[in-house]
Amino acid sequence: MIGNLLELFCQLLRILVGSLVVALLVPVAMQVLARYTGIIPVYLWTEELATFLFVWIIMLGSMIAVWDGTHFDVHVVPDASTPLGILLQKGFVLVVISLFALFFAYHGINYVKFGSIQNSVMMRANLAVTYVTVPIAGAGWAVFALYRLYEAITDYRVTRKQMS
């Protein structure tokens, strides 16, 4: 049941990321039209808005990647062939992701507080709007990675029972 709820949440994240990509087309198109055609004047706020949207897309997209297991990782040892070895390999990566994620979530709160006393230059938008992506992504990474760790442990137990 928890897995289904997390999958639903991830689907909502996918829709949100897709919507943000579509929204990103507007300021980028305005920048291109202004710089290369002269049809419209150069609006400097479009660059800030594009940056803010891009940050949200990256951070939410990284949450999706952790859920899907498509976030990059580096293989420094050959893939394990035993159920315990597979659990240890997956478990190590997921624990490291979780620790890193919890660090982001915890320290991201102070980052947001720091951003809340700043405004962007052109749009005068409070930077907490962008900085809040750090603790949100950290919390998402942690939840998704810990659930995947739970699944890996469950798979190991089932495989071990089937082998005996």
DSSP file (Angstrom, degrees, kcal/mol; ACC not computed):
  #  RESIDUE AA STRUCTURE BP1 BP2  ACC     N-H-->O    O-->H-N    N-H-->O    O-->H-N    TCO  KAPPA ALPHA  PHI   PSI    X-CA   Y-CA   Z-CA
    1    1 A M     >        0   0    0      0, 0.0     4,-2.1     0, 0.0     5,-0.2   0.000 360.0 360.0 360.0 -43.0    0.0    0.0    0.0
    2    2 A I  H  >  +     0   0    0      1,-0.2     4,-2.7     2,-0.2     5,-0.2   0.908 360.0  54.2 -63.8 -40.3    2.8    2.4    0.8
    3    3 A G  H  > S+     0   0    0      1,-0.2     4,-2.3     2,-0.2    -1,-0.2   0.892 107.3  50.4 -60.2 -39.9    4.5    1.6   -2.4
    4    4 A N  H  > S+     0   0    0      2,-0.2     4,-2.3     1,-0.2    -1,-0.2   0.899 110.8  49.0 -65.5 -40.3    1.3    2.4   -4.3
    5    5 A L  H  X S+     0   0    0     -4,-2.1     4,-2.5     2,-0.2    -2,-0.2   0.906 112.1  48.3 -64.9 -41.2    1.0    5.8   -2.6
    6    6 A L  H  X S+     0   0    0     -4,-2.7     4,-2.4     2,-0.2    -2,-0.2   0.879 110.8  51.2 -67.3 -36.6    4.7    6.5   -3.3
    7    7 A E  H  X S+     0   0    0     -4,-2.3     4,-2.2    -5,-0.2    -2,-0.2   0.904 110.4  49.2 -65.3 -40.7    4.1    5.5   -7.0
    8    8 A L  H  X S+     0   0    0     -4,-2.3     4,-2.2     2,-0.2    -2,-0.2   0.920 110.8  50.1 -62.9 -43.9    1.1    7.9   -7.1
    9    9 A F  H  X S+     0   0    0     -4,-2.5     4,-2.1     1,-0.2    -2,-0.2   0.906 110.1  50.6 -60.1 -41.6    3.2   10.7   -5.6
   10   10 A C  H  X S+     0   0    0     -4,-2.4     4,-2.3     2,-0.2    -1,-0.2   0.871 107.1  54.0 -66.1 -36.4    5.9   10.0   -8.2
   11   11 A Q  H  X S+     0   0    0     -4,-2.2     4,-2.2     2,-0.2    -1,-0.2   0.912 108.1  49.9 -62.5 -41.4    3.3   10.2  -11.0
   12   12 A L  H  X S+     0   0    0     -4,-2.2     4,-2.5     1,-0.2    -2,-0.2   0.886 108.9  52.5 -63.3 -38.1    2.2   13.6   -9.7
   13   13 A L  H  X S+     0   0    0     -4,-2.1     4,-3.0     2,-0.2    -2,-0.2   0.904 107.4  52.0 -62.4 -40.7    5.9   14.6   -9.7
   14   14 A R  H  X S+     0   0    0     -4,-2.3     4,-2.5     2,-0.2    -2,-0.2   0.916 110.9  47.2 -62.2 -42.6    6.2   13.5  -13.3
   15   15 A I  H  X S+     0   0    0     -4,-2.2     4,-2.4     2,-0.2    -2,-0.2   0.916 113.1  49.2 -64.4 -42.6    3.1   15.6  -14.2
   16   16 A L  H  X S+     0   0    0     -4,-2.5     4,-2.5     2,-0.2    -2,-0.2   0.921 111.5  48.4 -63.4 -44.5    4.5   18.6  -12.3
   17   17 A V  H  X S+     0   0    0     -4,-3.0     4,-2.2     1,-0.2    -2,-0.2   0.915 111.4  50.5 -63.2 -42.4    7.9   18.3  -14.0
   18   18 A G  H  X S+     0   0    0     -4,-2.5     4,-2.0    -5,-0.2    -1,-0.2   0.904 111.0  49.1 -60.7 -41.0    6.2   18.1  -17.4
   19   19 A S  H  X S+     0   0    0     -4,-2.4     4,-2.6     1,-0.2    -2,-0.2   0.891 110.1  51.0 -65.8 -39.5    4.2   21.2  -16.6
   20   20 A L  H  X S+     0   0    0     -4,-2.5     4,-2.2     2,-0.2    -1,-0.2   0.867 107.6  53.0 -66.9 -35.4    7.3   23.0  -15.5
   21   21 A V  H  X S+     0   0    0     -4,-2.2     4,-1.0     2,-0.2    -1,-0.2   0.922 110.5  47.3 -64.4 -42.6    9.1   22.1  -18.7
   22   22 A V  H >X S+     0   0    0     -4,-2.0     3,-0.7     1,-0.2     4,-0.6   0.924 112.3  49.8 -62.7 -43.4    6.2   23.5  -20.7
   23   23 A A  H >< S+     0   0    0     -4,-2.6     3,-1.0     1,-0.2    -1,-0.2   0.852 104.0  60.3 -63.0 -33.7    6.2   26.6  -18.5
   24   24 A L  H 3X S+     0   0    0     -4,-2.2     4,-1.7     1,-0.2    -1,-0.2   0.780  91.9  68.5 -64.7 -26.9   10.0   26.9  -19.1
   25   25 A L  H <X S+     0   0    0     -4,-1.0     4,-2.6    -3,-0.7    -1,-0.2   0.836  92.4  60.8 -61.8 -32.4    9.3   27.2  -22.8
   26   26 A V  H <X S+     0   0    0     -3,-1.0     4,-2.3    -4,-0.6     5,-0.2   0.977 108.8  36.3 -65.1 -58.1    7.7   30.7  -22.4
   27   27 A P  H  > S+     0   0    0      0, 0.0     4,-2.1     0, 0.0    -1,-0.2   0.878 119.2  51.0 -66.0 -32.8   10.6   32.6  -20.9
   28   28 A V  H  X S+     0   0    0     -4,-1.7     4,-2.4     2,-0.2    -2,-0.2   0.922 110.5  48.4 -68.5 -41.8   13.2   30.8  -23.0
   29   29 A A  H  X S+     0   0    0     -4,-2.6     4,-2.8    -5,-0.2     5,-0.2   0.902 110.8  51.9 -63.0 -39.8   11.2   31.5  -26.2
   30   30 A M  H  X S+     0   0    0     -4,-2.3     4,-2.4    -5,-0.2    -1,-0.2   0.900 109.5  49.8 -62.4 -39.7   10.9   35.2  -25.1
   31   31 A Q  H  X S+     0   0    0     -4,-2.1     4,-2.5     2,-0.2     5,-0.2   0.928 112.4  46.6 -64.2 -44.5   14.7   35.3  -24.7
   32   32 A V  H  X S+     0   0    0     -4,-2.4     4,-2.5     1,-0.2     5,-0.5   0.938 113.9  47.5 -64.2 -46.5   15.4   33.8  -28.1
   33   33 A L  H  X>S+     0   0    0     -4,-2.8     5,-1.5     1,-0.2     4,-1.5   0.907 114.9  46.5 -61.3 -41.3   12.9   36.1  -29.8
   34   34 A A  H  <5S+     0   0    0     -4,-2.4    -1,-0.2    -5,-0.2    -2,-0.2   0.905 118.0  40.2 -68.9 -41.1   14.3   39.2  -28.1
   35   35 A R  H  <5S+     0   0    0     -4,-2.5    -2,-0.2    -5,-0.2    -1,-0.2   0.856 127.2  27.0 -79.7 -34.7   17.9   38.4  -28.7
   36   36 A Y  H  <5S+     0   0    0     -4,-2.5    -3,-0.2    -5,-0.2    -2,-0.2   0.642 131.2  26.5-108.4 -15.8   17.8   37.1  -32.2
   37   37 A T  T  <5S-     0   0    0     -4,-1.5    -3,-0.2    -5,-0.5    -4,-0.1   0.699  79.1-140.2-117.9 -28.3   14.9   38.7  -33.9
   38   38 A G      < +     0   0    0     -5,-1.5    -4,-0.2     2,-0.2    -5,-0.1   0.598  62.2 128.5  76.6   9.3   14.2   41.9  -32.1
   39   39 A I  S    S+     0   0    0     -6,-0.8    -5,-0.1     1,-0.1    -6,-0.1   0.886  77.0  23.4 -64.7 -38.7   10.4   41.3  -32.4
   40   40 A I  S    S-     0   0    0     -7,-0.3    -2,-0.2   -10,-0.2    -3,-0.1  -0.887  95.4 -99.0-123.8 156.9   10.1   41.9  -28.6
   41   41 A P        -     0   0    0      0, 0.0     2,-0.6     0, 0.0    -7,-0.1  -0.293  47.7 -91.4 -70.2 161.9   12.3   43.9  -26.3
   42   42 A V        -     0   0    0     -8,-0.2     2,-0.6    -9,-0.1   -11,-0.1  -0.638  40.1-164.2 -77.0 118.1   14.8   42.2  -24.0
   43   43 A Y    >   -     0   0    0     -2,-0.6     3,-0.8     1,-0.1     4,-0.4  -0.924   7.5-163.3-104.3 118.7   13.2   41.4  -20.7
   44   44 A L  T >> S+     0   0    0     -2,-0.6     4,-1.0     1,-0.2     3,-0.9   0.757  83.3  69.2 -75.0 -23.9   15.8   40.5  -18.1
   45   45 A W  H 3> S+     0   0    0      1,-0.2     4,-2.6     2,-0.2    -1,-0.2   0.756  85.9  70.3 -66.0 -22.5   13.3   38.9  -15.8
   46   46 A T  H <> S+     0   0    0     -3,-0.8     4,-2.3     1,-0.2    -1,-0.2   0.857  95.1  53.0 -64.6 -33.2   12.9   36.0  -18.2
   47   47 A E  H <> S+     0   0    0     -3,-0.9     4,-2.0    -4,-0.4    -1,-0.2   0.909 110.6  46.7 -67.8 -41.3   16.4   34.7  -17.5
   48   48 A E  H  X S+     0   0    0     -4,-1.0     4,-2.7     2,-0.2    -2,-0.2   0.934 112.6  49.4 -64.4 -45.7   15.7   34.7  -13.7
   49   49 A L  H  X S+     0   0    0     -4,-2.6     4,-2.6     1,-0.2     5,-0.2   0.911 110.4  50.7 -61.5 -41.9   12.3   32.9  -14.3
   50   50 A A  H  X S+     0   0    0     -4,-2.3     4,-2.4     1,-0.2    -1,-0.2   0.897 110.9  49.6 -61.8 -40.3   14.0   30.3  -16.5
   51   51 A T  H  X S+     0   0    0     -4,-2.0     4,-2.3     2,-0.2    -2,-0.2   0.930 111.0  48.5 -64.8 -45.3   16.6   29.7  -13.9
   52   52 A F  H  X S+     0   0    0     -4,-2.7     4,-2.0     1,-0.2    -2,-0.2   0.927 113.8  46.4 -61.1 -45.7   14.0   29.3  -11.1
   53   53 A L  H  X S+     0   0    0     -4,-2.6     4,-2.5     1,-0.2    -1,-0.2   0.903 110.9  53.2 -63.5 -40.5   12.0   26.9  -13.2
   54   54 A F  H  X S+     0   0    0     -4,-2.4     4,-2.5    -5,-0.2    -1,-0.2   0.898 106.9  51.7 -62.9 -40.7   15.1   24.9  -14.2
   55   55 A V  H  X S+     0   0    0     -4,-2.3     4,-2.5     2,-0.2     5,-0.2   0.931 111.0  47.9 -61.3 -45.7   16.1   24.5  -10.5
   56   56 A W  H  X S+     0   0    0     -4,-2.0     4,-2.6     1,-0.2     5,-0.3   0.913 111.6  50.7 -61.3 -42.7   12.6   23.1   -9.7
   57   57 A I  H  X S+     0   0    0     -4,-2.5     4,-2.4     1,-0.2    -2,-0.2   0.924 112.2  46.9 -61.5 -45.1   12.8   20.8  -12.7
   58   58 A I  H  X S+     0   0    0     -4,-2.5     4,-2.0     2,-0.2    -2,-0.2   0.937 115.1  44.2 -63.6 -48.3   16.2   19.4  -11.7
   59   59 A M  H  X S+     0   0    0     -4,-2.5     4,-1.3     2,-0.2    -2,-0.2   0.915 118.0  42.8 -68.7 -42.9   15.4   18.9   -8.1
   60   60 A L  H  X S+     0   0    0     -4,-2.6     4,-1.8    -5,-0.2    -1,-0.2   0.895 113.6  53.6 -68.8 -37.8   12.0   17.3   -8.7
   61   61 A G  H  X S+     0   0    0     -4,-2.4     4,-2.2    -5,-0.3    -2,-0.2   0.851 104.1  55.3 -63.8 -34.0   13.4   15.2  -11.5
   62   62 A S  H  X S+     0   0    0     -4,-2.0     4,-1.9     2,-0.2    -1,-0.2   0.848 104.4  54.1 -68.3 -32.1   16.1   13.9   -9.2
   63   63 A M  H  X S+     0   0    0     -4,-1.3     4,-2.1     2,-0.2    -2,-0.2   0.925 108.7  48.8 -64.3 -43.3   13.4   12.7   -6.9
   64   64 A I  H  X S+     0   0    0     -4,-1.8     4,-2.9     1,-0.2     6,-0.2   0.903 108.9  53.8 -61.5 -41.1   11.8   10.8   -9.7
   65   65 A A  H  X>S+     0   0    0     -4,-2.2     5,-1.8     1,-0.2     6,-1.3   0.879 107.3  50.2 -63.4 -38.2   15.2    9.3  -10.7
   66   66 A V  H  <5S+     0   0    0     -4,-1.9     3,-0.3     2,-0.2    -1,-0.2   0.927 112.6  47.3 -66.0 -42.8   15.7    8.0   -7.1
   67   67 A W  H  <5S+     0   0    0     -4,-2.1    -2,-0.2     1,-0.2    -1,-0.2   0.933 116.2  43.4 -62.4 -45.7   12.3    6.4   -7.2
   68   68 A D  H  <5S-     0   0    0     -4,-2.9    -1,-0.2    -5,-0.2    -2,-0.2   0.623 108.1-123.9 -76.3 -12.4   12.8    4.8  -10.6
   69   69 A G  T  <5S+     0   0    0     -4,-1.1    -3,-0.2    -3,-0.3    -4,-0.1   0.732  80.7 116.5  74.6  21.5   16.4    3.7   -9.7
   70   70 A T      < +     0   0    0     -5,-1.8    -4,-0.2    -6,-0.2    -5,-0.1   0.379  34.3 118.2-103.2   2.5   17.7    5.6  -12.7
   71   71 A H  S    S-     0   0    0     -6,-1.3    -9,-0.0     1,-0.1    -8,-0.0  -0.458  77.9 -95.7 -66.2 143.6   19.8    8.1  -10.8
   72   72 A F        +     0   0    0     -2,-0.1     2,-0.3     1,-0.0    -1,-0.1  -0.230  49.0 171.9 -65.0 148.3   23.4    7.6  -11.7
   73   73 A D        -     0   0    0     -3,-0.1     2,-0.5     2,-0.0    20,-0.0  -0.963  28.7-121.4-147.5 164.1   25.7    5.5   -9.7
   74   74 A V        -     0   0    0     -2,-0.3     2,-0.7     2,-0.0    -2,-0.0  -0.928  15.1-145.4-113.7 126.3   29.2    4.2  -10.2
   75   75 A H        +     0   0    0     -2,-0.5     4,-0.1     1,-0.2    -2,-0.0  -0.813  29.1 161.1 -91.9 114.3   30.0    0.5  -10.2
   76   76 A V        +     0   0    0     -2,-0.7    -1,-0.2     1,-0.1    -2,-0.0   0.532  66.8  42.6-108.7 -11.3   33.4   -0.1   -8.6
   77   77 A V  S    S-     0   0    0      1,-0.0    -1,-0.1     3,-0.0     3,-0.1  -0.947  97.6 -92.8-129.4 153.8   32.9   -3.8   -7.9
   78   78 A P        -     0   0    0      0, 0.0    -2,-0.1     0, 0.0     2,-0.1  -0.242  55.5 -86.3 -61.7 153.7   31.4   -6.5  -10.2
   79   79 A D        -     0   0    0      1,-0.1     7,-0.1    -4,-0.1     2,-0.1  -0.365  49.5-113.7 -61.1 137.7   27.7   -7.2   -9.8
   80   80 A A        -     0   0    0      5,-0.2    -1,-0.1     1,-0.1    -3,-0.0  -0.354  20.9-162.6 -72.1 153.2   27.0   -9.7   -7.1
   81   81 A S        +     0   0    0     -2,-0.1    -1,-0.1     5,-0.0    -2,-0.0   0.567  67.0  75.1-112.0 -15.0   25.6  -13.1   -8.0
   82   82 A T  S  > S-     0   0    0      1,-0.1     4,-2.6     0, 0.0     5,-0.2  -0.694  85.1-119.8 -97.4 153.0   24.3  -14.2   -4.5
   83   83 A P  H  > S+     0   0    0      0, 0.0     4,-2.3     0, 0.0     5,-0.1   0.889 115.3  49.4 -57.0 -40.3   21.2  -12.9   -2.9
   84   84 A L  H  > S+     0   0    0      2,-0.2     4,-2.7     1,-0.2     5,-0.2   0.915 110.7  49.8 -66.3 -41.7   23.2  -11.6    0.1
   85   85 A G  H  > S+     0   0    0      2,-0.2     4,-2.5     1,-0.2    -1,-0.2   0.901 110.6  49.9 -62.3 -41.4   25.7   -9.9   -2.2
   86   86 A I  H  X S+     0   0    0     -4,-2.6     4,-2.8     2,-0.2     5,-0.3   0.923 111.6  49.0 -62.7 -44.2   22.9   -8.2   -4.2
   87   87 A L  H  X S+     0   0    0     -4,-2.3     4,-3.2    -5,-0.2     5,-0.2   0.922 111.7  48.9 -61.3 -44.2   21.3   -7.0   -0.9
   88   88 A L  H  X S+     0   0    0     -4,-2.7     4,-2.3     2,-0.2    -2,-0.2   0.906 113.6  46.3 -64.3 -41.1   24.6   -5.7    0.3
   89   89 A Q  H  X S+     0   0    0     -4,-2.5     4,-1.9     2,-0.2    -2,-0.2   0.965 119.5  38.8 -65.6 -51.8   25.4   -3.8   -3.0
   90   90 A K  H  X S+     0   0    0     -4,-2.8     4,-2.7     1,-0.2     5,-0.2   0.927 116.6  52.8 -63.4 -43.8   21.9   -2.3   -3.3
   91   91 A G  H  X S+     0   0    0     -4,-3.2     4,-2.6    -5,-0.3     5,-0.2   0.899 107.0  51.2 -60.6 -43.1   21.7   -1.7    0.5
   92   92 A F  H  X S+     0   0    0     -4,-2.3     4,-2.3    -5,-0.2    -1,-0.2   0.944 112.8  45.5 -60.6 -48.1   25.0    0.2    0.6
   93   93 A V  H  X S+     0   0    0     -4,-1.9     4,-2.6     1,-0.2    -2,-0.2   0.924 114.9  47.7 -61.9 -44.9   24.0    2.5   -2.3
   94   94 A L  H  X S+     0   0    0     -4,-2.7     4,-2.3     2,-0.2    -1,-0.2   0.856 111.1  50.5 -68.1 -35.0   20.5    3.1   -0.8
   95   95 A V  H  X S+     0   0    0     -4,-2.6     4,-2.6    -5,-0.2    -1,-0.2   0.921 111.5  48.3 -67.4 -43.0   21.9    3.8    2.7
   96   96 A V  H  X S+     0   0    0     -4,-2.3     4,-2.5    -5,-0.2     5,-0.2   0.926 112.2  49.0 -63.4 -44.0   24.4    6.3    1.3
   97   97 A I  H  X S+     0   0    0     -4,-2.6     4,-2.7     1,-0.2    -1,-0.2   0.922 111.7  50.3 -59.6 -43.1   21.7    8.0   -0.8
   98   98 A S  H  X S+     0   0    0     -4,-2.3     4,-2.8     2,-0.2    -2,-0.2   0.912 111.0  47.4 -63.0 -43.8   19.5    8.1    2.3
   99   99 A L  H  X S+     0   0    0     -4,-2.6     4,-2.0     2,-0.2    -1,-0.2   0.925 114.1  47.0 -63.6 -44.3   22.2    9.7    4.5
  100  100 A F  H  X S+     0   0    0     -4,-2.5     4,-2.2    -5,-0.2    -2,-0.2   0.908 113.2  50.4 -61.5 -42.3   23.0   12.2    1.8
  101  101 A A  H  X S+     0   0    0     -4,-2.7     4,-2.8    -5,-0.2    -2,-0.2   0.908 109.0  49.8 -64.6 -43.6   19.3   13.0    1.4
  102  102 A L  H  X S+     0   0    0     -4,-2.8     4,-2.7     2,-0.2     5,-0.3   0.869 108.7  53.8 -64.7 -35.4   18.8   13.4    5.1
  103  103 A F  H  X S+     0   0    0     -4,-2.0     4,-2.6    -5,-0.2     5,-0.4   0.936 111.2  45.9 -60.6 -47.0   21.8   15.8    5.2
  104  104 A F  H  X S+     0   0    0     -4,-2.2     4,-1.8     1,-0.2    -2,-0.2   0.919 114.1  48.4 -61.8 -44.8   20.1   17.9    2.4
  105  105 A A  H  X S+     0   0    0     -4,-2.8     4,-0.6     2,-0.2    -2,-0.2   0.928 116.8  41.5 -63.7 -45.6   16.7   17.8    4.1
  106  106 A Y  H >X S+     0   0    0     -4,-2.7     3,-0.8     1,-0.2     4,-0.6   0.961 122.6  36.5 -69.0 -52.8   18.1   18.9    7.5
  107  107 A H  H 3X S+     0   0    0     -4,-2.6     4,-1.4    -5,-0.3     3,-0.3   0.701 104.9  72.0 -77.3 -18.3   20.6   21.5    6.4
  108  108 A G  H 3X S+     0   0    0     -4,-1.8     4,-2.3    -5,-0.4    -1,-0.2   0.774  86.8  65.8 -65.5 -25.1   18.3   22.7    3.6
  109  109 A I  H <X S+     0   0    0     -3,-0.8     4,-2.0    -4,-0.6    -1,-0.2   0.929 103.6  44.2 -63.4 -44.7   16.0   24.2    6.2
  110  110 A N  H  X S+     0   0    0     -4,-0.6     4,-2.3    -3,-0.3    -1,-0.2   0.844 110.1  57.0 -66.6 -32.7   18.7   26.7    7.1
  111  111 A Y  H  X S+     0   0    0     -4,-1.4     4,-2.2     2,-0.2    -2,-0.2   0.899 107.0  48.0 -63.4 -41.4   19.4   27.3    3.4
  112  112 A V  H  X S+     0   0    0     -4,-2.3     4,-2.0     2,-0.2    -2,-0.2   0.904 109.5  52.7 -66.3 -41.5   15.7   28.2    3.0
  113  113 A K  H  < S+     0   0    0     -4,-2.0     4,-0.5     1,-0.2    -2,-0.2   0.913 109.9  49.3 -59.9 -41.4   15.9   30.6    6.0
  114  114 A F  H >< S+     0   0    0     -4,-2.3     3,-1.0     1,-0.2    -2,-0.2   0.911 111.9  48.4 -62.4 -42.8   19.0   32.2    4.3
  115  115 A G  H >< S+     0   0    0     -4,-2.2     3,-1.7     1,-0.2    12,-0.7   0.775  98.4  69.1 -68.5 -26.2   17.1   32.5    1.1
  116  116 A S  T 3< S+     0   0    0     -4,-2.0    -1,-0.2     1,-0.3    -2,-0.2   0.673  96.7  52.9 -70.3 -14.6   14.1   34.0    2.8
  117  117 A I  T <  S+     0   0    0     -3,-1.0     2,-0.3    -4,-0.5    -1,-0.3   0.276 103.3  73.4-100.5  11.2   16.0   37.2    3.5
  118  118 A Q    <   -     0   0    0     -3,-1.7     9,-2.1    -4,-0.0    10,-0.4  -0.916  60.5-160.2-124.9 150.7   17.1   37.7   -0.1
  119  119 A N  B     -A  126   0A   0     -2,-0.3     7,-0.2     7,-0.2     6,-0.1  -0.943  29.2-105.3-124.8 151.0   15.2   38.8   -3.2
  120  120 A S     >  -     0   0    0      5,-2.8     4,-0.5    -2,-0.3     7,-0.0  -0.344  30.4-121.6 -70.4 158.1   16.2   38.2   -6.9
  121  121 A V  T  4 S+     0   0    0      2,-0.1    -1,-0.1     3,-0.1   -76,-0.1   0.942  99.8  23.7 -70.2 -50.5   17.5   41.2   -8.7
  122  122 A M  T  4 S+     0   0    0    -78,-0.1   -77,-0.2     1,-0.1    -1,-0.1   0.922 132.0  32.7 -87.8 -46.9   15.1   41.5  -11.6
  123  123 A M  T  4 S-     0   0    0    -79,-0.1    -2,-0.1   -78,-0.1    -1,-0.1   0.665  90.1-137.9 -85.9 -16.6   11.8   39.9  -10.5
  124  124 A R     <  +     0   0    0     -4,-0.5     2,-0.2     1,-0.2    -3,-0.1   0.770  47.5 158.4  60.4  27.4   12.3   40.8   -6.8
  125  125 A A        -     0   0    0      1,-0.1    -5,-2.8    -6,-0.1     2,-0.3  -0.576  51.0-104.6 -80.7 143.3   11.1   37.3   -6.0
  126  126 A N  B >   -A  119   0A   0     -2,-0.2     3,-1.6    -7,-0.2     4,-0.3  -0.519  24.2-139.2 -67.8 129.8   12.0   35.9   -2.6
  127  127 A L  T >> S+     0   0    0     -9,-2.1     4,-2.8   -12,-0.7     3,-1.0   0.619  93.6  80.7 -71.5 -11.5   14.8   33.4   -3.1
  128  128 A A  H 3> S+     0   0    0    -13,-0.7     4,-2.0   -10,-0.4    -1,-0.3   0.804  81.2  68.8 -60.9 -26.7   13.2   31.0   -0.6
  129  129 A V  H <4 S+     0   0    0     -3,-1.6    -1,-0.2     1,-0.2    -2,-0.2   0.855 111.7  30.0 -59.9 -35.1   10.9   30.0   -3.5
  130  130 A T  H X4 S+     0   0    0     -3,-1.0     3,-1.6    -4,-0.3     4,-0.2   0.852 116.9  56.4 -90.3 -40.8   13.9   28.4   -5.2
  131  131 A Y  H >< S+     0   0    0     -4,-2.8     3,-1.7     1,-0.3    -2,-0.2   0.759  91.5  72.9 -65.6 -24.5   15.9   27.4   -2.1
  132  132 A V  T 3X S+     0   0    0     -4,-2.0     4,-1.7     1,-0.3    -1,-0.3   0.676  79.7  76.1 -66.2 -14.8   13.0   25.4   -0.7
  133  133 A T  H <> S+     0   0    0     -3,-1.6     4,-2.7     1,-0.2    -1,-0.3   0.804  85.6  64.3 -64.5 -27.0   13.7   22.8   -3.4
  134  134 A V  H <> S+     0   0    0     -3,-1.7     4,-2.4    -4,-0.2    -1,-0.2   0.968 107.8  35.2 -66.3 -54.6   16.8   21.6   -1.4
  135  135 A P  H  > S+     0   0    0      0, 0.0     4,-2.5     0, 0.0     5,-0.2   0.860 118.0  54.3 -69.0 -30.8   14.9   20.3    1.7
  136  136 A I  H  X S+     0   0    0     -4,-1.7     4,-2.4     2,-0.2    -2,-0.2   0.956 112.2  43.0 -63.6 -48.6   12.0   19.1   -0.4
  137  137 A A  H  X S+     0   0    0     -4,-2.7     4,-3.2     1,-0.2     5,-0.2   0.913 112.8  53.5 -63.4 -42.3   14.3   17.0   -2.7
  138  138 A G  H  X S+     0   0    0     -4,-2.4     4,-2.3    -5,-0.2    -1,-0.2   0.919 110.5  46.5 -58.8 -44.8   16.2   15.7    0.3
  139  139 A A  H  X S+     0   0    0     -4,-2.5     4,-2.5     2,-0.2    -1,-0.2   0.916 114.0  48.5 -64.3 -42.6   13.1   14.5    2.0
  140  140 A G  H  X S+     0   0    0     -4,-2.4     4,-2.7     2,-0.2     5,-0.3   0.927 111.1  49.3 -63.5 -45.4   11.9   12.9   -1.2
  141  141 A W  H  X S+     0   0    0     -4,-3.2     4,-3.0     1,-0.2     5,-0.3   0.926 112.3  49.2 -58.0 -44.8   15.2   11.2   -1.8
  142  142 A A  H  X S+     0   0    0     -4,-2.3     4,-2.6    -5,-0.2     5,-0.3   0.939 113.0  45.3 -63.1 -48.3   15.2    9.9    1.7
  143  143 A V  H  X S+     0   0    0     -4,-2.5     4,-2.1     1,-0.2    -1,-0.2   0.940 117.5  44.3 -61.1 -47.8   11.7    8.5    1.6
  144  144 A F  H  X S+     0   0    0     -4,-2.7     4,-2.3    -5,-0.2    -2,-0.2   0.920 115.7  46.4 -65.5 -44.3   12.2    6.9   -1.8
  145  145 A A  H  X S+     0   0    0     -4,-3.0     4,-2.1    -5,-0.3    -1,-0.2   0.903 112.6  49.8 -67.0 -40.8   15.6    5.4   -1.0
  146  146 A L  H  X S+     0   0    0     -4,-2.6     4,-2.2    -5,-0.3    -1,-0.2   0.879 111.0  49.7 -67.2 -36.0   14.5    4.0    2.3
  147  147 A Y  H  X S+     0   0    0     -4,-2.1     4,-2.4    -5,-0.3    -2,-0.2   0.916 110.1  50.4 -66.4 -41.2   11.4    2.4    0.7
  148  148 A R  H  X S+     0   0    0     -4,-2.3     4,-2.2     2,-0.2    -2,-0.2   0.857 109.0  52.7 -64.4 -33.2   13.7    0.9   -2.0
  149  149 A L  H  X S+     0   0    0     -4,-2.1     4,-2.4     2,-0.2    -1,-0.2   0.922 107.8  50.8 -65.5 -44.2   15.9   -0.4    0.9
  150  150 A Y  H  X S+     0   0    0     -4,-2.2     4,-2.4     1,-0.2    -2,-0.2   0.915 110.8  49.5 -57.6 -43.8   12.9   -2.0    2.5
  151  151 A E  H  X S+     0   0    0     -4,-2.4     4,-2.8     2,-0.2    -2,-0.2   0.900 109.2  51.7 -63.3 -40.8   12.0   -3.6   -0.9
  152  152 A A  H  X S+     0   0    0     -4,-2.2     4,-2.1     2,-0.2    -2,-0.2   0.899 110.9  47.7 -63.8 -40.4   15.6   -4.9   -1.3
  153  153 A I  H  X S+     0   0    0     -4,-2.4     4,-2.3     2,-0.2    -1,-0.2   0.912 112.5  49.3 -66.2 -42.1   15.4   -6.5    2.2
  154  154 A T  H  X S+     0   0    0     -4,-2.4     4,-2.4     2,-0.2    -2,-0.2   0.917 110.3  50.6 -62.4 -44.4   12.0   -8.0    1.5
  155  155 A D  H  X S+     0   0    0     -4,-2.8     4,-2.7     1,-0.2    -1,-0.2   0.901 109.7  51.5 -60.1 -41.1   13.3   -9.4   -1.9
  156  156 A Y  H  X S+     0   0    0     -4,-2.1     4,-2.7     2,-0.2    -2,-0.2   0.930 110.1  48.4 -62.1 -45.5   16.3  -10.9   -0.1
  157  157 A R  H  X S+     0   0    0     -4,-2.3     4,-2.2     2,-0.2    -2,-0.2   0.915 113.1  47.2 -61.9 -43.3   14.1  -12.6    2.5
  158  158 A V  H  X S+     0   0    0     -4,-2.4     4,-2.3     2,-0.2    -2,-0.2   0.928 113.7  47.8 -64.7 -44.9   11.8  -14.0   -0.2
  159  159 A T  H  X S+     0   0    0     -4,-2.7     4,-1.7     1,-0.2    -2,-0.2   0.906 111.3  50.9 -63.0 -42.0   14.7  -15.3   -2.2
  160  160 A R  H  X S+     0   0    0     -4,-2.7     4,-1.0     1,-0.2    -1,-0.2   0.893 110.4  49.1 -63.8 -40.2   16.4  -16.9    0.8
  161  161 A K  H  < S+     0   0    0     -4,-2.2     3,-0.4     1,-0.2    -1,-0.2   0.900 110.1  51.3 -65.7 -40.1   13.1  -18.7    1.7
  162  162 A Q  H  < S+     0   0    0     -4,-2.3    -1,-0.2     1,-0.2    -2,-0.2   0.833 108.1  52.7 -66.6 -30.9   12.7  -20.0   -1.8
  163  163 A M  H  <        0   0    0     -4,-1.7    -1,-0.2     1,-0.2    -2,-0.2   0.731 360.0 360.0 -77.1 -22.1   16.3  -21.3   -1.8
  164  164 A S     <        0   0    0     -4,-1.0    -1,-0.2    -3,-0.4    -2,-0.2   0.473 360.0 360.0-100.0 360.0   15.8  -23.3    1.4
